[in-house]
């Protein structure tokens, strides 16, 4: 059953805004407020369910509720008995897998980016098939061959930290609800971190993934904001057709393993994803909406980009990327431990869960950024 958020989404938007133009102090304050709102919303929702639903496992399972494995029951029973988390054991593997499944199911953007759970994998091998099939005599020698150039890249894992404020009252609810609370907190906190990293991450120098909005200097490795590839108006008719034609043609380019442009495009049909800031989404839809002969309003874009949203895409810009052309991966986890440095809360203990993760575009053509110039003064089709 989905958690009903009251204040978390608002605080998440404020955090996204702070990461774009706020001071370090403002960013820290926005982060704390977002985490506090998340913990409060999740705790309130779970407490409401505890008060209104039966505790019988069979009934709960039939209603789509949480039933733990024996390993999970043992682990979270220990959490209840010990009054918190030990620092020696990681979350049960099944719980970690459910966090990953929830991330994909509840956050479409992470699914479209192609988030993978790699575990202990430390390298990716990419191949670029080249060559040609050559006609020849049936019984003659081989006239041609298909070669493949390979390149290998190490995966540099970074740590993503989720804060878990565990109220003392929560421990009284038992292992099933503790597991759900912890899993939800980790999922939502990490979803924000992953989304920000994969969209706007500043690269290794900032101990972050290389975001889709970023460009990497091939000589120095320096990470900077992508230069806008152009301006889009989404004006109906031939204009938007030509605009999005140029977008997909640029995204279809690819590099050879030696870093030079390939003469052949990559296949991107049905793989183009368009990411907009929520404030721009309906302006784009307004420009892309027409009334057909039957009087029905139809919203459609040429070449069928798959639309989604992110608060980490700056307002006034639109991001396009190709499914499968961004490496987004989760690795292992560390044991949950008590966070003693700051964020002390009354009647609660703050814990941290660390997840290894990484992200980077496969090449400079994996994603492109465009400026928006949406003139809504003209009626659609004018």
Secondary structure in CASP SS format (residue, H / E / C, confidence):
PFRMAT SS
TARGET T0000
AUTHOR 0000-0000-0000
METHOD secondary structure of the structure
MODEL  1
X C 1.00
X C 1.00
X C 1.00
X C 1.00
X C 1.00
X C 1.00
X C 1.00
X H 1.00
X H 1.00
X H 1.00
X H 1.00
X H 1.00
X H 1.00
X H 1.00
X H 1.00
X H 1.00
X H 1.00
X H 1.00
X H 1.00
X H 1.00
X H 1.00
X C 1.00
X C 1.00
X H 1.00
X H 1.00
X H 1.00
X H 1.00
X H 1.00
X H 1.00
X H 1.00
X H 1.00
X H 1.00
X H 1.00
X H 1.00
X H 1.00
X H 1.00
X H 1.00
X H 1.00
X H 1.00
X H 1.00
X H 1.00
X H 1.00
X H 1.00
X H 1.00
X H 1.00
X H 1.00
X H 1.00
X H 1.00
X H 1.00
X H 1.00
X H 1.00
X H 1.00
X C 1.00
X C 1.00
X C 1.00
X C 1.00
X H 1.00
X H 1.00
X H 1.00
X H 1.00
X H 1.00
X H 1.00
X C 1.00
X C 1.00
X C 1.00
X C 1.00
X C 1.00
X C 1.00
X C 1.00
X H 1.00
X H 1.00
X H 1.00
X H 1.00
X H 1.00
X H 1.00
X H 1.00
X H 1.00
X H 1.00
X H 1.00
X H 1.00
X H 1.00
X H 1.00
X C 1.00
X C 1.00
X C 1.00
X C 1.00
X C 1.00
X C 1.00
X C 1.00
X C 1.00
X C 1.00
X C 1.00
X H 1.00
X H 1.00
X H 1.00
X H 1.00
X H 1.00
X H 1.00
X H 1.00
X H 1.00
X H 1.00
X H 1.00
X H 1.00
X H 1.00
X H 1.00
X H 1.00
X C 1.00
X H 1.00
X H 1.00
X H 1.00
X H 1.00
X H 1.00
X H 1.00
X C 1.00
X C 1.00
X E 1.00
X E 1.00
X C 1.00
X C 1.00
X C 1.00
X C 1.00
X C 1.00
X E 1.00
X E 1.00
X E 1.00
X E 1.00
X E 1.00
X E 1.00
X E 1.00
X E 1.00
X E 1.00
X C 1.00
X C 1.00
X C 1.00
X C 1.00
X C 1.00
X C 1.00
X C 1.00
X C 1.00
X C 1.00
X C 1.00
X C 1.00
X C 1.00
X C 1.00
X C 1.00
X E 1.00
X E 1.00
X E 1.00
X E 1.00
X E 1.00
X E 1.00
X E 1.00
X E 1.00
X E 1.00
X C 1.00
X C 1.00
X C 1.00
X E 1.00
X E 1.00
X E 1.00
X E 1.00
X E 1.00
X E 1.00
X E 1.00
X E 1.00
X E 1.00
X E 1.00
X H 1.00
X H 1.00
X H 1.00
X H 1.00
X H 1.00
X H 1.00
X C 1.00
X H 1.00
X H 1.00
X H 1.00
X H 1.00
X H 1.00
X H 1.00
X H 1.00
X H 1.00
X H 1.00
X H 1.00
X H 1.00
X H 1.00
X H 1.00
X H 1.00
X H 1.00
X H 1.00
X H 1.00
X H 1.00
X H 1.00
X H 1.00
X H 1.00
X H 1.00
X H 1.00
X H 1.00
X H 1.00
X H 1.00
X C 1.00
X E 1.00
X C 1.00
X H 1.00
X H 1.00
X H 1.00
X C 1.00
X C 1.00
X C 1.00
X E 1.00
X C 1.00
X C 1.00
X C 1.00
X E 1.00
X E 1.00
X E 1.00
X C 1.00
X C 1.00
X C 1.00
X C 1.00
X C 1.00
X C 1.00
X E 1.00
X E 1.00
X E 1.00
X C 1.00
X C 1.00
X C 1.00
X C 1.00
X C 1.00
X E 1.00
X E 1.00
X C 1.00
X C 1.00
X C 1.00
X C 1.00
X C 1.00
X H 1.00
X H 1.00
X H 1.00
X H 1.00
X H 1.00
X H 1.00
X H 1.00
X H 1.00
X H 1.00
X H 1.00
X H 1.00
X H 1.00
X H 1.00
X H 1.00
X C 1.00
X C 1.00
X C 1.00
X E 1.00
X C 1.00
X C 1.00
X C 1.00
X C 1.00
X C 1.00
X E 1.00
X C 1.00
X C 1.00
X C 1.00
X C 1.00
X C 1.00
X C 1.00
X C 1.00
X C 1.00
X C 1.00
X C 1.00
X E 1.00
X E 1.00
X E 1.00
X E 1.00
X E 1.00
X C 1.00
X H 1.00
X H 1.00
X H 1.00
X H 1.00
X H 1.00
X H 1.00
X H 1.00
X H 1.00
X H 1.00
X H 1.00
X C 1.00
X E 1.00
X E 1.00
X E 1.00
X C 1.00
X C 1.00
X C 1.00
X C 1.00
X C 1.00
X E 1.00
X E 1.00
X E 1.00
X C 1.00
X C 1.00
X C 1.00
X C 1.00
X C 1.00
X C 1.00
X E 1.00
X E 1.00
X E 1.00
X E 1.00
X C 1.00
X C 1.00
X C 1.00
X C 1.00
X C 1.00
X C 1.00
X C 1.00
X E 1.00
X E 1.00
X E 1.00
X E 1.00
X E 1.00
X E 1.00
X C 1.00
X C 1.00
X C 1.00
X E 1.00
X E 1.00
X E 1.00
X E 1.00
X E 1.00
X E 1.00
X E 1.00
X E 1.00
X C 1.00
X C 1.00
X C 1.00
X E 1.00
X E 1.00
X C 1.00
X C 1.00
X C 1.00
X C 1.00
X C 1.00
X C 1.00
X E 1.00
X C 1.00
X C 1.00
X E 1.00
X E 1.00
X E 1.00
X E 1.00
X E 1.00
X E 1.00
X E 1.00
X E 1.00
X E 1.00
X E 1.00
X E 1.00
X E 1.00
X E 1.00
X E 1.00
X C 1.00
X C 1.00
X C 1.00
X C 1.00
X C 1.00
X E 1.00
X E 1.00
X E 1.00
X E 1.00
X E 1.00
X E 1.00
X C 1.00
X C 1.00
X C 1.00
X C 1.00
X C 1.00
X C 1.00
X C 1.00
X C 1.00
X C 1.00
X C 1.00
END
